[in-house]
Amino acid sequence: MVSFEDLVTDSNIKEEYQKSFLLNIFKKVIVKMKNNAAVAQHVRTLFKQSTNKYVTTISVVRKYLNYEMSQSEAELMFKWFNAYFNKSGIRKAFSDDLKHELYEKQKGLCAICGEPLSKDSSRNHIDHIVPWSLVGDELPDNYQYLCSFCNESKSCHTDYIFKSLLKLRI
């Protein structure tokens, strides 16, 4: 049995909080772009003309959300922006190899609640950590295996990370 102390350390809380925080900032910028064609065009133009994508990422987030990012935050967020700009409108099919790889990597447990996944892979769900609606299938390390309950509860939300950290059903 896993205890609270086993799951929560200062470093993993900070890391997961930062990831969740950045993901929500990213989502807010994307929503601004989707709701305002001029903003979308401005952001796309900035990235196309940029010689330093990280500085551009910092500038975009500062302008539209008044948040000052670090270089490491900008590196992660640029990866998401790049995926968003290259996103295909069609979802990829998940291979049996990917399902097996995720099952093994997660030791047969749901990535959010920690409950055992079904041996029947058709009952489990491959989920996009950063929602598909934001980045599509463009990030190769953006998948996790979830039980049906957690997948349906998470949907395209980005605020599930702490529950995942604590292995609680959402």
C-alpha positions in Angstrom: 0.0 0.0 0.0 1.2 3.5 -0.8 1.1 6.2 1.8 0.7 10.0 1.4 4.3 10.5 2.3 5.3 8.1 -0.6 3.3 10.1 -3.1 4.0 13.7 -2.1 7.4 15.3 -1.9 8.2 19.0 -2.1 10.0 18.5 -5.4 7.2 16.5 -7.2 4.5 18.9 -5.8 6.4 21.9 -7.2 7.1 20.2 -10.5 3.5 19.1 -11.0 2.1 22.5 -9.9 4.4 24.2 -12.4 3.4 21.9 -15.2 -0.3 22.4 -14.4 0.1 26.2 -14.1 2.0 26.4 -17.5 -0.6 24.1 -19.1 -3.4 26.5 -18.0 -1.4 29.5 -19.3 -0.9 27.8 -22.6 -4.6 26.9 -22.8 -5.5 30.6 -22.1 -3.3 31.8 -24.9 -4.8 29.3 -27.3 -8.4 30.3 -26.3 -7.4 34.0 -26.9 -6.2 32.9 -30.4 -9.3 30.9 -31.1 -11.6 33.7 -30.0 -9.8 36.5 -31.8 -8.4 36.1 -35.4 -6.2 39.2 -35.0 -4.5 37.7 -32.0 -4.1 34.4 -33.7 -2.5 36.1 -36.8 -0.2 38.2 -34.6 1.0 35.2 -32.6 1.6 33.1 -35.8 3.4 36.0 -37.4 5.6 36.5 -34.4 6.6 32.8 -34.4 7.2 32.7 -38.2 9.5 35.8 -38.0 11.3 34.7 -34.9 14.9 33.9 -34.7 14.6 32.8 -31.1 11.4 30.8 -30.5 11.9 30.8 -26.7 12.2 34.6 -26.5 9.1 34.8 -28.7 7.2 32.4 -26.4 8.2 34.6 -23.4 7.1 37.7 -25.3 3.7 36.2 -26.3 2.9 35.1 -22.8 4.0 38.4 -21.3 1.9 40.4 -23.8 -1.3 38.3 -23.6 -1.3 37.1 -20.0 1.2 39.4 -18.2 3.2 36.5 -16.9 7.0 36.5 -16.9 8.3 33.1 -17.9 11.7 31.5 -17.2 13.8 30.0 -20.0 12.9 26.5 -19.0 9.2 27.3 -18.9 9.5 28.9 -22.4 11.2 25.8 -23.7 8.4 23.5 -22.6 5.7 26.0 -23.7 7.3 26.4 -27.2 7.1 22.7 -27.6 3.3 23.0 -27.0 3.0 26.0 -29.4 4.9 24.2 -32.1 2.6 21.2 -31.7 -0.4 23.4 -31.8 0.7 25.1 -35.0 1.4 21.8 -36.7 -1.7 20.0 -35.4 -3.5 17.8 -37.8 -7.2 17.8 -37.7 -7.4 14.0 -37.7 -6.6 11.8 -34.7 -4.1 9.1 -35.1 -5.0 5.5 -34.3 -3.1 4.0 -31.4 -1.1 0.9 -32.0 -1.1 -2.2 -29.9 2.6 -1.5 -29.3 1.9 1.9 -27.8 -0.8 0.4 -25.6 1.6 -2.3 -24.4 4.4 0.2 -23.9 2.2 2.5 -21.8 0.8 -0.5 -19.8 4.3 -1.6 -18.9 5.6 1.9 -18.2 2.7 2.5 -15.8 3.0 -1.0 -14.3 -0.6 -1.8 -15.3 -2.0 1.1 -13.3 -4.2 4.1 -14.3 -2.0 7.2 -14.6 -4.5 9.3 -12.6 -6.1 7.2 -9.9 -3.5 4.4 -9.7 -6.1 1.7 -9.9 -5.2 -1.5 -11.9 -6.1 -1.2 -15.5 -8.2 -3.9 -17.2 -6.3 -6.8 -18.8 -8.7 -6.2 -21.7 -7.1 -3.3 -23.5 -10.4 -2.3 -25.1 -11.6 -1.2 -21.7 -8.7 1.1 -21.1 -8.1 4.5 -22.8 -5.1 6.2 -24.2 -5.3 9.8 -23.2 -3.4 12.9 -24.3 -1.8 14.5 -21.3 -1.9 17.9 -23.0 -5.4 17.6 -24.5 -5.7 16.7 -28.1 -7.7 19.8 -28.7 -4.6 21.9 -27.9 -1.7 19.9 -29.5 -3.2 17.0 -31.5 -1.0 14.0 -31.8 2.1 16.0 -32.4 3.9 15.3 -29.1 5.3 11.7 -29.0 5.5 11.7 -25.2 2.0 13.1 -24.6 0.2 9.8 -23.9 -1.0 8.1 -20.7 -3.1 5.0 -20.1 -6.3 5.7 -18.1 -9.2 3.6 -16.8 -12.6 4.4 -18.3 -13.7 6.4 -15.2 -10.7 8.7 -15.2 -10.7 9.2 -19.0 -14.3 10.2 -19.0 -13.9 12.4 -16.0 -10.7 14.1 -17.3 -12.1 14.7 -20.8 -10.1 17.7 -22.3 -9.5 19.4 -18.9 -6.1 20.5 -17.8 -6.7 20.7 -14.1 -6.5 17.0 -13.2 -2.8 17.0 -12.5 -2.9 17.3 -8.7 -5.4 14.5 -8.5 -3.1 12.4 -10.6 -0.2 13.3 -8.3 -2.2 12.1 -5.3 -3.6 9.1 -7.2 -7.2 10.1 -6.3 -10.2 9.3 -8.5 -11.4 12.5 -10.1 
